[in-house]
Structure formats: structure tokens, C-alpha cells
């Protein structure tokens, strides 16, 4: 059952009932620091849960139902950014669903860049009609863009996503690289049937392009169990291949995500691995997630979320700050994917992965 907590005192009360003690005096006023001394400087905001793709590992039957008409407004998002920035957030990633379906996405990017303290504005997208959006995103100040490309084979891309748009997407990516200074990364879900071919194609693609291609281990949710058991593969095979062919791991940025990236002197780009099933994967978690309806997710695979929209709709930055600080004692240490427990996450479009 989902639970909503509107005040930090309620969250702390629930935490005390679990047998742990965490006092208000332990909360750093100007930073979000959880009970495991992890400093949270990275906000992932889902601006919509609607997606126009039908990826077989996420929404194989497409988005179900009607898109909500009460997604966070620009004013609410402005309050959200101001509160998070006051607590040390330096990086914001706009996710979905597919964030580009929001016509005001350039305004949200601009809000990110105009908020004092936030240094980096990012988007995660499926890249649909990237060429159409590129100019507006660049003008709004976008710093970094992640695009999903689960295969470099047009037929397999179509099979996975339901869209026959890979050739246009690759053309638009080269346009981005040639005409902007937006930092680009590509993501692909690691699947047993396509892993080797995708690695070879990725290596060819990044040979002369300053792009990181990251393999994401397939994560089980309640909606994709059948495909997960058929296609889940460890990233160890890719890691071994890279190490055997002269690739070396690079240092992870302090505000970066969980990827370990590898570089090679003969390649302009990089290969990355995101390994949610690796031991101690969550040790360096620096992220909080907020849904398009104003719910805080302390972990992607947590069992509950926490409603902060009351503060956002009232423009109550101080109340928001207090609520976020009050949630820090109950941020979980790690997920439970190894136990096939994905919490309330039916599919990753709910809060953008």
C-alpha cells in the first residue's frame, strides 16, 4: 500500500517506530544527507509519465489510459528547484516517460538553468524528433542529453521500441554533435540476445565521436518478469571484453550517475556500464526522484512515495525544505532487486528509471 507523508515529523515518527534513532540535530541545514552519510546532490524530476514508445522491456503495449492533466506546473517546478538548490542540489535531470511530449520542456530547462545553485541541466529522452527539439533545448541552456538506443540495427530497434526511427535519430545525433556543445550519452538495455552485436556496433559508433555508450543491466519490474528471465545478462562479459582489449575505468564525477565508464586511447568516445545487480551498487547513491505528480521516491524501487505537492502548489519553499530533510532518515540503504522485489515500480516509465 502506498503511503504519503506531508511533514518531516511524520516521516521521523515512522522511522522511530522501526527501531532506529535519528535526531533533527543530525540534519545538515544546507545539504541533504541521508542516514548512511550519502550526500544527495542530484535530482531526477519526471515531468510526465507518458511515453510515445512501446519498448518491450517497459511499455510493450504502449501507455495505458489517458495522460494525466495535473502534471506539475512551471510554478510548482520552480518551487521544487528552489528548495532542492537550497539543500545543495547541483544537478537536475528531466525524465519521463518521455519528457519531450511536454511542450513547455524548454521552459523547464530554462527554469533549471536560472535557479541559483543548480549547475547542470540534463534530459533523458528516447530521441524522437530530436532534430525538431534541438534548437529550443540548446537555447534554453541544456548541458547534457542521454538518449536511449537499444540497438544500432534498424530492424531490432523497431522490434524493441515499436518505432522505425533509428536512421533519423542517428542523423539528428550527428547534427547535435556538429552544431552544439551539449554533452551526449547513449543508453542501451543489456539483453542476452543482442549484447555482443550491440557492443561491436557501439564500439564502431564511438570510435570517432565524443559519445559515451552505456549498457544498463536489465532490471526486473512487476510488468516485465517474463522478458527479464529470458533476456537478463550480466555485464561481466562486456567488462571482461573491454579489459582484455585495453580499456580502463575512468574516475566517476562526484555529481555523476551510477555508470562506470571505460576509455581507450584509440577511441574518442567511451563505453559505460550501469550494474544495479553488482555488490554495493547503492553505496554511492546521490539521487532523489520526484514524480510528475509531486511524489518523492527515495529509491527507484522503494515500497512507498511521499507527497510534497502541498508545498509546491503553495510556493512554500521553507516547508518543502523541512519535508525533504525530514525524509532523510528513512532513505533505504539499497534496493531489493536480488529478491525480485521492485517495490511499487511496475515499469520504469513511472519515474524515468
Secondary structure, DSSP 4 states (H G I P E B T S, - for coil): ------SHHHHHHHHHHTT----GGGS-TTS-B-TT--B--EEEEES-S--S---TTT-TT---SPPPS-PPPHHHHHHHHHHHHHTT--EEEEESS-GGGSTTHHHHHHHHHHSTT--EEEEEE--TTHHHHHHHHHHHT--EEEEE-S-SSHHHHHHHHS---HHHHHHHHHHHHHH---EEEEEEEE-TTTHHHHHHHHHHHHTTS--EEEEEE----TT-HHHHHHH---THHHHHHHHHTT-EE-PPPTT--S-EEEE-TT-SSEEEEE-TTSTTGGGG--EEEE-TTSEEESSTT-S--EE-HHHHHHT-HHHHHHHHHHHGGG--SS-BGGGTB-TT-SSGGGTT-
